[in-house]
Amino acid sequence: MASNGVEKVGVLIVGSGPTGLGAATRLNQLGHPSWMLVDQAPEAGGLACTDVTPEGFLFDMGGHVIFSHYQYFDDLLDTAVGAGDEAWNTLERVSYVWLKNRWVAYPFQNNISALDKEDQIKCLTGVVEAKVLNSSAQGKPTNFDEWIMRVMGPGIADLFMRPYNFKVWAVPTTMMQCDWLGERVATVDVDRAIANVINSKEDAGWGPNAVFRFPREGGTGGIWKGVAKLLPAERQRYGANLVSLDQERQVAKFEDGRQIAYDALISTIPLDTTLRWLGKSEWAGGLTHSSSHIVGIGIRGQCPHGLKCWLYFPEDDCPFYRTTVFSHYAKKNCPADDAKLPTLCKADGSDPEPGSEEAREGPYWSLMFEVSESDLKPVAQGDVKLGGTAGTWSEIVRDTLLGAVATKLVAPGDEVVSIYHRRLEHGYPTPSLGRDAVLKQALPWLRKSNIWSRGRFGSYKYEVANQDHSLMLGVECVDNILFGSQELTLEFPNIVNPRKNMELKYTNNGGVMPGLLKGSKPVGVVEQVN
C-alpha cells in the first residue's frame, strides 16, 4: 500500500532506450499487472534518440543502423514502424577507410591491395609472420594489442588498427581485453589477402551489417518513439530524473521528491553511476568509458559521395574516427529541396560569399561525425567564432569542419546551412582489462537487492550493445525476474551473435499470455501518490 507519498510498483524500469523499452514491451505482452517505465528525458529513445536542428536536419547519436540477431526484435520494429519498403530503406553497406589520401575498402585488412607497394609489402609480411608466430603461441592473447599482432602482424597494426582504435576508444589497445571481439573485428585470411593483392581486387561486404535497414523518416529515434506508443501511456513517465536508490528499502528517489518502491528494478543507468550511489566506488573505478561528440553539418548541393554509408579515419588529419553520410540513409534526414535556408559559413569555417547569406533553396545533404574523448584523449572544447551567421561554436566543431576539408569529405567553399553538436558523457563502454572482474562481482551483488542492471551501459558489455542486443537484454531480464529464465544475451554473447535467435516471439496483443504469470514472483499493485 502507498504510504508517506511513496508509490508502489512491481517492476520499475529506469531508462526508455532500447533496453528499457524491451523490458516494458515484454511486461506488457505478458499482461503483467504492475510495472512502470520512467526516464529523465522528455521522450523515449535513450542513446538511440534523434535530434532535429532548427533548419530541419536530423542527426542520430552515432552511426546507428538496423540489423538483427533476433526475430523478436524484427517483429517489434515492424509493428512499431511498419513493414516493407514503405517504412524502411534497405541499404548495402559501402564503407571505406581514408588513408594516405585514398579510399581503402572496409574491412581494411582484406583490402591492402589498395595501398602503395611499400605498405602492401609491410602488411603482407606482417600477416605471414603473425600466422607463423600464432601457430606456436602459448595461451590466449592477454589484451587487444596482442590479439592484433597475432592475427594481423605489425604492418596492419601500425598502419590502421592501433591508430584507428585509439581514436575510437580513446585508450591504447594494450589497455583493452580481446574477449569482446567476436563478429566485431574481421580477422585475416592470409591466402585471400595475398590473392587480392595479386589480382588488385576490392573485397568488401564483411560482417553482420553488410545489409541493413533504416527508417524512411524520423531517424533512429523515430523507431523507439514508435515502440513507446505501443505501450500504455499511463505506465510511462518522462521528465523523471532518478537521483538515488535506497538499496535496503528498495525505493527509487527522484529529483522532484517523488519516491517509488519496487519489488524489482531494471536499471539502464550506467553501472558505474549506480555503484557509486551505492557505495561501491572501488568497483566503479574498474569500469572505463569514453565520451562521444556528435557533430553534424547540413550542406547545400548534391552529395558527392555516391552510395557511401560510413567511413573510417585512422590518421591525425581530423579529430573524428567515423563519418556517416547521413543524408544517404533517408531523404527525410534533410529538409525538402525547396526549403529556403541561409548559408551559415563555408565548409572551412570562413564567411560566405557576399550575398549568399540570403535564404535559398536546396537540395541538401548531410554528414554526421563521431569524436571520442577520455582522460587519456581529451578534446579541445573552447569557443571559437565561425564565419557568417554560424556564430560561436566549440573548437571541436571548428576542427571537425577543417578535418572534413582535409579528408576531402567537403570542398572548402561548400555552403554549410546547419551545424549540430552534442556531447554524450557515456558514449562507449570500453572493454577494459578490468571490466569482467567488476561485472562478475557487481551484477550478482545488485541482483541480491533485486536490481537488474542491464543495457549498453547498465551491463557494460560492448559485445552485446547494438540496438537488437540492448532490446533483448531488457526482454530476457524480464523473463529472468518472473520465471528465472537464463539471460542468454547477457551471459553468452558468443552463442547469440553467430545465429538468428528465433526462440522468443513478439505479439502486439497486451496480456495475451497472462497464464505464464501464475508461477512468477508475486508483484505489487501500482499506487498513486497521496
C-alpha positions, 0 to 999 in steps of 0.5 A, spaced: 500 500 500 502 507 498 504 510 504 508 517 506 507 519 498 511 513 496 508 509 490 508 502 489 510 498 483 512 491 481 517 492 476 520 499 475 524 500 469 529 506 469 531 508 462 526 508 455 532 506 450 532 500 447 533 496 453 528 499 457 523 499 452 524 491 451 523 490 458 516 494 458 514 491 451 515 484 454 511 486 461 506 488 457 505 482 452 505 478 458 499 482 461 503 483 467 499 487 472 504 492 475 510 495 472 512 502 470 517 505 465 520 512 467 526 516 464 529 523 465 528 525 458 522 528 455 521 522 450 523 515 449 529 513 445 535 513 450 542 513 446 538 511 440 534 518 440 534 523 434 535 530 434 532 535 429 536 542 428 532 548 427 533 548 419 530 541 419 536 536 419 536 530 423 542 527 426 542 520 430 547 519 436 552 515 432 552 511 426 546 507 428 543 502 423 538 496 423 540 489 423 538 483 427 540 477 431 533 476 433 526 475 430 523 478 436 526 484 435 524 484 427 517 483 429 517 489 434 520 494 429 515 492 424 509 493 428 512 499 431 514 502 424 511 498 419 513 493 414 516 493 407 519 498 403 514 503 405 517 504 412 524 502 411 530 503 406 534 497 405 541 499 404 548 495 402 553 497 406 559 501 402 564 503 407 571 505 406 577 507 410 581 514 408 588 513 408 594 516 405 589 520 401 585 514 398 579 510 399 581 503 402 575 498 402 572 496 409 574 491 412 581 494 411 585 488 412 582 484 406 583 490 402 591 492 402 591 491 395 589 498 395 595 501 398 602 503 395 607 497 394 611 499 400 605 498 405 602 492 401 609 489 402 609 491 410 602 488 411 603 482 407 609 480 411 606 482 417 600 477 416 605 471 414 609 472 420 603 473 425 600 466 422 607 463 423 608 466 430 600 464 432 601 457 430 606 456 436 603 461 441 602 459 448 595 461 451 590 466 449 592 473 447 592 477 454 589 484 451 587 487 444 594 489 442 596 482 442 590 479 439 592 484 433 599 482 432 597 475 432 592 475 427 594 481 423 602 482 424 605 489 425 604 492 418 596 492 419 597 494 426 601 500 425 598 502 419 590 502 421 588 498 427 592 501 433 591 508 430 584 507 428 582 504 435 585 509 439 581 514 436 575 510 437 576 508 444 580 513 446 585 508 450 591 504 447 589 497 445 594 494 450 589 497 455 583 493 452 581 485 453 580 481 446 574 477 449 569 482 446 571 481 439 567 476 436 563 478 429 566 485 431 573 485 428 574 481 421 580 477 422 585 475 416 585 470 411 592 470 409 591 466 402 585 471 400 589 477 402 595 475 398 590 473 392 587 480 392 593 483 392 595 479 386 589 480 382 588 488 385 581 486 387 576 490 392 573 485 397 568 488 401 561 486 404 564 483 411 560 482 417 553 482 420 551 489 417 553 488 410 545 489 409 541 493 413 535 497 414 533 504 416 527 508 417 524 512 411 523 518 416 524 520 423 531 517 424 533 512 429 529 515 434 523 515 430 523 507 431 523 507 439 518 513 439 514 508 435 515 502 440 513 507 446 506 508 443 505 501 443 505 501 450 500 504 455 501 511 456 499 511 463 505 506 465 510 511 462 513 517 465 518 522 462 521 528 465 523 523 471 530 524 473 532 518 478 537 521 483 538 515 488 536 508 490 535 506 497 538 499 496 535 496 503 528 499 502 528 498 495 525 505 493 527 509 487 528 517 489 527 522 484 529 529 483 522 532 484 521 528 491 517 523 488 519 516 491 517 509 488 518 502 491 519 496 487 519 489 488 524 489 482 528 494 478 531 494 471 536 499 471 539 502 464 543 507 468 550 506 467 553 501 472 558 505 474 553 511 476 549 506 480 555 503 484 557 509 486 550 511 489 551 505 492 557 505 495 561 501 491 566 506 488 572 501 488 568 497 483 566 503 479 573 505 478 574 498 474 569 500 469 572 505 463 568 509 458 569 514 453 565 520 451 562 521 444 561 528 440 556 528 435 557 533 430 553 534 424 553 539 418 547 540 413 550 542 406 547 545 400 548 541 393 548 534 391 552 529 395 558 527 392 559 521 395 555 516 391 552 510 395 557 511 401 554 509 408 560 510 413 567 511 413 573 510 417 579 515 419 585 512 422 590 518 421 591 525 425 588 529 419 581 530 423 579 529 430 573 524 428 574 516 427 567 515 423 563 519 418 556 517 416 553 520 410 547 521 413 543 524 408 544 517 404 540 513 409 533 517 408 531 523 404 527 525 410 534 526 414 534 533 410 529 538 409 525 538 402 529 541 396 525 547 396 526 549 403 529 556 403 535 556 408 541 561 409 548 559 408 551 559 415 559 559 413 563 555 408 565 548 409 572 551 412 569 555 417 570 562 413 564 567 411 560 566 405 560 569 399 557 576 399 550 575 398 549 568 399 547 569 406 540 570 403 535 564 404 535 559 398 533 553 396 536 546 396 537 540 395 541 538 401 545 533 404 548 531 410 554 528 414 554 526 421 561 525 425 563 521 431 569 524 436 571 520 442 574 523 448 577 520 455 582 522 460 587 519 456 584 523 449 581 529 451 578 534 446 579 541 445 572 544 447 573 552 447 569 557 443 571 559 437 567 564 432 565 561 425 564 565 419 557 568 417 551 567 421 554 560 424 556 564 430 560 561 436 561 554 436 566 549 440 573 548 437 571 541 436 566 543 431 571 548 428 576 542 427 571 537 425 569 542 419 577 543 417 578 535 418 572 534 413 576 539 408 582 535 409 579 528 408 576 531 402 569 529 405 567 537 403 570 542 398 572 548 402 567 553 399 561 548 400 555 552 403 554 549 410 546 551 412 546 547 419 551 545 424 549 540 430 553 538 436 552 534 442 556 531 447 554 524 450 558 523 457 557 515 456 558 514 449 562 507 449 563 502 454 570 500 453 572 493 454 577 494 459 582 489 462 578 490 468 571 490 466 569 482 467 572 482 474 567 488 476 561 485 472 562 478 475 562 481 482 557 487 481 551 484 477 550 478 482 551 483 488 545 488 485 541 482 483 541 480 491 537 487 492 533 485 486 536 490 481 537 488 474 542 492 471 542 491 464 543 495 457 549 498 453 551 501 459 547 498 465 551 491 463 557 494 460 558 489 455 560 492 448 559 485 445 552 485 446 550 493 445 547 494 438 540 496 438 537 488 437 542 486 443 540 492 448 532 490 446 533 483 448 537 484 454 531 488 457 526 482 454 530 476 457 531 480 464 524 480 464 523 473 463 529 472 468 525 476 474 518 472 473 520 465 471 528 465 472 529 464 465 537 464 463 539 471 460 542 468 454 544 475 451 547 477 457 551 471 459 553 468 452 554 473 447 558 468 443 552 463 442 547 469 440 551 473 435 553 467 430 545 465 429 538 468 428 535 467 435 528 465 433 526 462 440 522 468 443 516 471 439 513 478 439 505 479 439 502 486 439 496 483 443 497 486 451 496 480 456 495 475 451 499 470 455 497 472 462 497 464 464 505 464 464 504 469 470 501 464 475 508 461 477 512 468 477 514 472 483 508 475 486 508 483 484 505 489 487 499 493 485 501 500 482 499 506 487 498 513 486 501 518 490 497 521 496 
